[in-house]
Amino acid sequence: MAGRKNKERADGLRGMSDADLAKELNDAYRQLFTVRLRLSTRQQTNTTERAKVRRQIARIRTLQRERELAAAYAALTVGKQA
């Protein structure tokens, strides 16, 4: 069941444009900062929130890297065909 949720999250991110992904990444970093601040000042007791945000950041960065590699590969294969 948990695997399906993660796939749905990743599929939702895959549908976003590069600019939307960059914005989402920036928002996630801001959220991570907020969660860390709240945990350190003991305003928040849910310690799993930090891990969830970090996983979200990892998902977004992975998708950005996949797109970067796909673009580089496409440029390389187009250069060889010409």
Residue pairs with C-beta under 8 A, 6 or more apart in sequence:
9 56
9 59
10 59
10 63
13 21
13 24
13 59
13 60
13 63
14 63
16 24
18 64
18 67
21 60
21 63
21 64
22 64
24 60
25 57
25 60
25 61
25 64
28 53
28 56
28 57
28 60
29 57
31 53
32 50
32 53
32 54
32 57
35 44
35 49
35 50
35 53
36 50
38 44
39 47
39 49
39 50
